[in-house]
């Protein structure tokens, strides 16, 4: 049967074109322009076919399974004479066509492109991305640039946002569906004497990630300033959790290692309403050892279960992390003004604030959450249009362990 190509140049990373291709048993030898020869798995190549009969994996309308590809699979012939395309004819007569750049990008030494976040400390102000509300709401390219800033630094500032309740969901909805939690879709943080959560008090808050007691903590958080009482305290503090994790990796590697492999329990209970409890790593690593997520809130730490020989080390690891978080050199400080929205990755950026006097001014923020996969989906979708080479890099996936 004759198949149509599915791996198109505009949707795959650019790579060296293929000069020739030939079967070598369980491997396929690929000669790239420049003289280098790389290899592909024969089974992988057959499984990569996304013709009409095999279906495509991106849409989920996929009909070929790994079990359909036997260890004895082999190609009868290859043709790389058409520029940018490789055709394979398999032993059963099936014909597959592939984009040559797609194949070259998957050769044995190409590896998956992994995005490397840009780490920051207290000097973030000069690099912080600031984006006008009207542009983000009305222009997809401006929205993409703000999403790119969130990818790079895990934080961005939106300005000129109406200091009205309706504007919170309007701007947050541009980044993905708002996640409803036990606190609702949009939560008003106003200091009050009968505070239900710490954010409703006027006390200082050590930078932390929100809701580490959930199996899946919120992804991205929007803090929309309605009233702030500027000059009376309540300065926002943010910390790049990836930066302080790397400081620990370098300075106290044994404590860093402990937080990457020892489960820590966080909990939250409102009697008769909710009782959350989750055990997870404070520092999550991906398959190649890069930091991919942070989960930490000192106020939600449950009494920990650990062997007697390890409990003191675990407490010291948490203490060292807290010291780094509280170090002013690692904190970006900003006094939010009405009409500003601070957007940040809750599984990378820790947030807190200084104390303030509630008798001098009312501090009113509106907060809502967007799941991180929704934000990353929006980034990739817009990257297809504005920066195709960035669309398929592996992004850090958060506190997933």
C-alpha positions as CSV (number, residue, x, y, z in Angstrom):
1,X,0.0,0.0,0.0
2,X,1.1,3.6,-0.6
3,X,1.4,5.8,2.5
4,X,1.6,9.6,2.9
5,X,4.4,11.3,4.9
6,X,3.4,12.3,8.4
7,X,6.6,13.7,9.8
8,X,6.7,17.2,8.2
9,X,9.6,19.6,8.3
10,X,7.7,22.4,9.9
11,X,6.7,20.3,12.9
12,X,10.1,18.6,13.7
13,X,13.4,19.9,14.8
14,X,15.9,20.9,12.1
15,X,18.6,18.3,11.6
16,X,21.2,17.3,9.1
17,X,19.7,15.8,5.9
18,X,20.3,12.1,5.0
19,X,22.5,11.1,2.1
20,X,21.9,7.4,2.2
21,X,20.2,4.7,4.3
22,X,20.6,0.9,4.4
23,X,19.6,-2.1,6.6
24,X,22.2,-3.7,8.9
25,X,20.3,-6.5,10.6
26,X,18.5,-5.1,13.7
27,X,19.8,-1.6,12.9
28,X,19.5,0.9,10.1
29,X,22.7,2.7,9.1
30,X,22.0,6.4,8.2
31,X,24.7,8.3,6.3
32,X,24.3,12.0,7.1
33,X,25.7,14.8,4.9
34,X,29.1,15.6,6.3
35,X,30.2,11.9,6.3
36,X,28.9,10.8,9.8
37,X,27.1,7.5,9.9
38,X,24.5,7.0,12.7
39,X,22.1,4.1,13.5
40,X,18.5,3.6,14.2
41,X,16.6,0.6,15.5
42,X,14.8,-1.3,12.8
43,X,11.8,-1.9,15.1
44,X,11.8,1.8,16.1
45,X,11.7,2.9,12.5
46,X,8.7,0.6,11.7
47,X,6.9,1.8,14.8
48,X,7.6,5.5,13.7
49,X,5.4,5.1,10.6
50,X,2.4,7.3,10.9
51,X,0.6,6.6,7.6
52,X,-3.2,6.5,7.3
53,X,-3.1,2.7,8.0
54,X,-0.8,3.0,11.1
55,X,-2.4,6.2,12.5
56,X,-0.6,9.0,14.3
57,X,0.3,9.2,18.0
58,X,-0.1,13.0,18.4
59,X,-3.9,12.8,17.7
60,X,-4.3,9.5,19.5
61,X,-5.9,7.9,16.4
62,X,-3.2,5.3,16.4
63,X,-3.7,1.7,15.1
64,X,-0.2,0.2,15.1
65,X,1.0,-1.0,18.5
66,X,4.5,-2.1,19.7
67,X,3.3,-5.7,19.8
68,X,2.6,-5.6,16.1
69,X,6.4,-5.1,15.4
70,X,8.2,-8.4,15.6
71,X,11.9,-8.8,16.4
72,X,12.3,-10.3,12.9
73,X,11.1,-7.1,11.1
74,X,13.3,-6.0,8.3
75,X,13.2,-3.6,5.4
76,X,13.5,-4.9,1.8
77,X,14.7,-1.5,0.5
78,X,15.2,2.2,1.2
79,X,15.0,5.2,-1.1
80,X,16.6,8.5,0.0
81,X,16.7,10.1,-3.5
82,X,13.7,12.4,-2.9
83,X,15.1,15.6,-1.2
84,X,14.0,15.7,2.5
85,X,12.3,12.3,2.3
86,X,13.1,8.6,3.0
87,X,10.9,5.8,1.8
88,X,11.1,2.3,3.3
89,X,9.5,-0.9,1.8
90,X,9.1,-3.6,4.5
91,X,9.1,-7.4,4.1
92,X,5.3,-7.5,4.1
93,X,5.0,-4.9,1.3
94,X,4.1,-2.0,3.6
95,X,5.5,1.3,2.5
96,X,6.5,4.0,4.9
97,X,7.6,7.5,4.2
98,X,9.5,9.7,6.7
99,X,10.8,13.2,6.9
100,X,14.6,13.0,6.6
101,X,15.1,15.7,9.3
102,X,12.9,13.8,11.7
103,X,15.0,10.6,11.2
104,X,18.3,12.5,11.6
105,X,17.1,14.1,14.8
106,X,16.4,10.6,16.3
107,X,19.7,9.0,15.5
108,X,21.6,7.3,18.3
109,X,23.6,10.4,19.4
110,X,21.1,13.1,18.7
111,X,19.2,12.7,22.0
112,X,16.1,14.6,23.1
113,X,16.5,18.4,23.2
114,X,16.1,19.4,26.9
115,X,15.3,23.0,27.8
116,X,17.6,24.4,30.5
117,X,15.9,27.0,32.7
118,X,17.6,30.2,33.4
119,X,18.4,30.4,37.1
120,X,18.1,33.6,39.1
121,X,18.6,35.2,42.6
122,X,17.8,38.5,44.2
123,X,18.9,40.3,41.1
124,X,16.0,39.1,39.0
125,X,14.5,42.6,38.5
126,X,16.7,43.4,35.5
127,X,15.6,40.2,33.7
128,X,12.0,39.9,34.8
129,X,9.6,39.8,31.9
130,X,6.9,42.5,32.1
131,X,3.9,42.3,29.7
132,X,1.0,44.7,29.2
133,X,-2.5,43.3,29.9
134,X,-4.0,44.6,26.7
135,X,-1.2,43.0,24.6
136,X,-1.5,39.6,26.4
137,X,-5.3,39.5,26.1
138,X,-5.4,40.7,22.5
139,X,-2.3,39.4,20.8
140,X,-1.1,35.8,20.6
141,X,2.5,36.8,19.9
142,X,2.6,38.9,23.1
143,X,1.0,36.0,25.0
144,X,3.7,33.7,23.6
145,X,6.5,36.0,24.7
146,X,5.0,35.9,28.3
147,X,4.8,32.1,28.1
148,X,8.5,32.0,27.0
149,X,9.4,34.2,30.1
150,X,7.5,31.7,32.3
151,X,9.4,28.9,30.7
152,X,12.8,30.6,31.1
153,X,12.5,32.1,34.6
154,X,9.3,30.5,36.0
155,X,7.9,34.0,36.7
156,X,6.5,37.0,34.8
157,X,4.7,40.2,35.6
158,X,1.6,41.5,33.9
159,X,0.9,45.2,34.1
160,X,-2.1,47.5,33.4
161,X,-4.6,44.8,34.5
162,X,-7.9,46.4,35.7
163,X,-8.0,46.3,39.5
164,X,-11.4,44.6,39.2
165,X,-12.5,41.1,40.2
166,X,-13.6,40.1,36.7
167,X,-10.1,40.7,35.2
168,X,-8.5,37.9,37.2
169,X,-10.1,35.0,35.4
170,X,-10.1,37.0,32.1
171,X,-6.3,37.2,32.0
172,X,-5.6,33.8,33.6
173,X,-7.8,32.1,31.1
174,X,-5.5,33.1,28.3
175,X,-2.9,30.7,29.8
176,X,-5.1,27.7,30.2
177,X,-8.2,26.4,32.0
178,X,-8.5,27.6,35.6
179,X,-8.1,24.8,38.1
180,X,-10.8,24.6,40.8
181,X,-9.7,23.5,44.2
182,X,-11.4,23.3,47.6
183,X,-10.9,27.1,47.8
184,X,-12.9,27.6,44.6
185,X,-11.7,28.8,41.2
186,X,-10.6,32.3,42.3
187,X,-9.6,32.9,45.9
188,X,-9.7,36.3,47.6
189,X,-6.7,36.9,49.9
190,X,-7.8,39.6,52.3
191,X,-6.4,40.0,55.8
192,X,-9.0,39.2,58.4
193,X,-9.1,38.4,62.1
194,X,-10.8,35.0,61.5
195,X,-8.2,33.9,59.0
196,X,-8.8,30.4,57.6
197,X,-5.3,30.2,56.0
198,X,-2.0,31.9,56.6
199,X,-2.5,34.1,53.5
200,X,-5.4,35.8,55.2
201,X,-3.2,37.0,58.1
202,X,-0.9,40.0,58.2
203,X,2.1,37.9,59.4
204,X,5.3,37.4,57.4
205,X,5.3,34.4,55.2
206,X,8.5,32.4,54.5
207,X,8.7,31.8,50.7
208,X,7.0,28.4,50.0
209,X,5.2,26.5,47.3
210,X,1.4,26.3,47.7
211,X,-0.4,23.2,48.6
212,X,2.4,20.6,48.7
213,X,0.0,18.4,50.6
214,X,-1.8,17.6,47.3
215,X,-0.7,14.7,45.2
216,X,-0.6,17.2,42.3
217,X,0.1,20.7,43.6
218,X,-1.1,23.7,41.6
219,X,1.0,24.4,38.5
220,X,1.1,28.1,37.8
221,X,-0.3,30.7,40.2
222,X,-1.7,34.2,39.4
223,X,-1.6,36.8,42.1
224,X,-3.8,39.8,41.0
225,X,-3.3,42.9,43.1
226,X,-6.6,44.7,43.7
227,X,-5.5,46.8,46.8
228,X,-2.0,46.6,48.3
229,X,-1.5,49.4,50.8
230,X,1.9,50.1,49.2
231,X,4.4,51.4,51.7
232,X,2.9,49.6,54.7
233,X,4.6,46.3,54.3
234,X,3.4,43.2,52.6
235,X,6.3,43.1,50.1
236,X,6.2,40.1,47.9
237,X,9.2,37.7,48.1
238,X,10.0,35.1,45.4
239,X,12.8,32.6,45.3
240,X,14.0,30.4,42.4
241,X,13.7,27.0,43.9
242,X,15.9,25.5,41.1
243,X,18.7,28.0,42.0
244,X,18.7,27.2,45.7
245,X,18.5,23.4,44.9
246,X,21.7,23.8,42.8
247,X,23.3,25.7,45.7
248,X,22.5,22.7,47.9
249,X,23.8,20.3,45.2
250,X,27.1,22.1,45.2
251,X,27.4,23.1,48.9
252,X,25.8,20.2,50.8
253,X,25.5,17.4,48.3
254,X,24.6,14.8,50.9
255,X,21.6,16.9,52.1
256,X,20.6,17.6,48.5
257,X,20.7,13.9,47.8
258,X,18.5,13.2,50.8
259,X,15.8,15.6,49.6
260,X,15.7,14.0,46.2
261,X,15.2,10.4,47.5
262,X,13.6,10.6,50.9
263,X,9.8,11.2,51.0
264,X,8.6,14.1,53.1
265,X,5.0,14.3,54.3
266,X,2.9,17.5,54.1
267,X,-0.6,17.8,55.3
268,X,-3.6,20.2,55.7
269,X,-6.9,19.7,57.5
270,X,-9.9,21.8,58.0
271,X,-12.0,19.8,60.5
272,X,-15.0,18.2,58.8
273,X,-14.2,19.6,55.4
274,X,-10.8,18.5,54.0
275,X,-7.9,16.4,55.1
276,X,-5.0,16.3,52.6
277,X,-1.8,14.4,53.1
278,X,0.9,13.6,50.6
279,X,4.4,12.1,50.8
280,X,6.8,13.3,48.1
281,X,10.3,14.4,47.4
282,X,11.1,18.0,48.2
283,X,13.4,18.1,45.1
284,X,12.3,16.2,42.0
285,X,14.8,15.1,39.4
286,X,14.2,14.0,35.8
287,X,15.7,11.0,34.1
288,X,19.1,12.8,33.5
289,X,19.4,14.3,37.0
290,X,18.2,17.8,36.3
291,X,16.0,19.5,38.9
292,X,12.5,19.4,37.5
293,X,10.3,20.5,40.5
294,X,10.3,21.8,44.1
295,X,7.7,21.0,46.7
296,X,8.2,22.8,50.1
297,X,6.1,24.7,52.7
298,X,7.5,24.8,56.2
299,X,4.0,25.5,57.6
300,X,2.6,22.2,56.2
301,X,5.3,19.8,57.3
302,X,3.8,16.9,59.1
303,X,5.7,15.0,61.9
304,X,8.1,13.0,59.7
305,X,8.5,9.2,59.7
306,X,12.1,8.2,59.1
307,X,14.6,5.8,60.6
308,X,16.3,7.0,63.8
309,X,19.6,7.0,61.9
310,X,18.2,9.3,59.2
311,X,15.7,11.7,60.9
312,X,18.3,14.2,62.1
313,X,19.9,14.4,58.7
314,X,16.4,14.9,57.1
315,X,15.7,17.8,59.5
316,X,19.0,19.3,58.8
317,X,18.4,19.1,55.0
318,X,15.0,20.9,55.5
319,X,16.8,23.4,57.7
320,X,19.5,24.1,55.1
321,X,16.9,24.5,52.4
322,X,15.0,27.0,54.6
323,X,18.1,29.0,55.3
324,X,18.8,29.3,51.6
325,X,15.2,30.3,50.9
326,X,15.3,33.0,53.7
327,X,18.7,34.4,52.5
328,X,17.9,37.9,51.1
329,X,20.5,37.3,48.3
330,X,18.3,34.6,46.9
331,X,15.0,36.6,47.2
332,X,13.5,38.9,44.5
333,X,11.5,41.5,46.4
334,X,8.7,43.5,44.8
335,X,5.9,45.7,46.2
336,X,2.9,44.7,44.2
337,X,0.8,47.7,42.9
338,X,-2.9,47.6,42.1
339,X,-3.3,46.4,38.5
340,X,-0.2,44.1,38.6
341,X,-0.4,40.4,38.3
342,X,2.5,38.2,39.4
343,X,2.5,34.9,37.5
344,X,4.8,32.1,38.6
345,X,5.5,28.4,38.5
346,X,4.4,27.0,41.8
347,X,6.5,23.9,41.4
348,X,9.7,26.0,40.8
349,X,9.2,29.5,42.4
350,X,8.6,29.8,46.1
351,X,6.6,32.9,47.2
352,X,6.1,34.7,50.4
353,X,5.8,38.2,51.8
354,X,6.9,40.5,54.6
355,X,4.5,41.4,57.4
356,X,2.2,44.4,57.2
357,X,-0.1,46.4,59.5
358,X,-3.7,45.6,58.6
359,X,-4.9,48.7,60.5
360,X,-3.1,51.0,58.0
361,X,-4.4,49.5,54.7
362,X,-6.4,46.7,53.3
363,X,-4.3,44.2,51.3
364,X,-6.5,42.4,48.7
365,X,-5.1,39.9,46.2
366,X,-7.0,37.5,44.0
367,X,-5.4,34.2,43.3
368,X,-6.1,31.4,40.9
369,X,-4.3,28.3,39.5
370,X,-3.6,26.9,36.1
371,X,-2.3,23.4,35.7
372,X,1.3,23.3,34.4
373,X,0.5,21.0,31.5
374,X,-2.1,23.5,30.3
375,X,0.5,26.4,30.3
376,X,3.1,24.3,28.6
377,X,0.5,23.2,26.0
378,X,-0.3,26.8,25.3
379,X,3.5,27.5,24.9
380,X,4.0,24.6,22.5
381,X,1.0,25.5,20.5
382,X,2.0,29.1,20.0
383,X,5.7,28.0,19.5
384,X,4.5,26.2,16.4
385,X,3.6,29.6,14.9
386,X,6.2,31.9,16.4
387,X,9.3,29.7,17.1
388,X,8.9,26.2,15.6
389,X,12.4,25.2,16.8
390,X,11.3,25.6,20.4
391,X,8.1,23.6,20.2
392,X,9.3,20.1,21.0
393,X,12.1,20.6,23.6
394,X,11.5,18.6,26.8
395,X,10.4,21.1,29.5
396,X,10.8,20.6,33.2
397,X,7.7,18.8,34.4
398,X,7.4,19.9,38.0
399,X,7.2,18.2,41.4
400,X,6.0,14.9,40.0
401,X,7.6,12.4,42.4
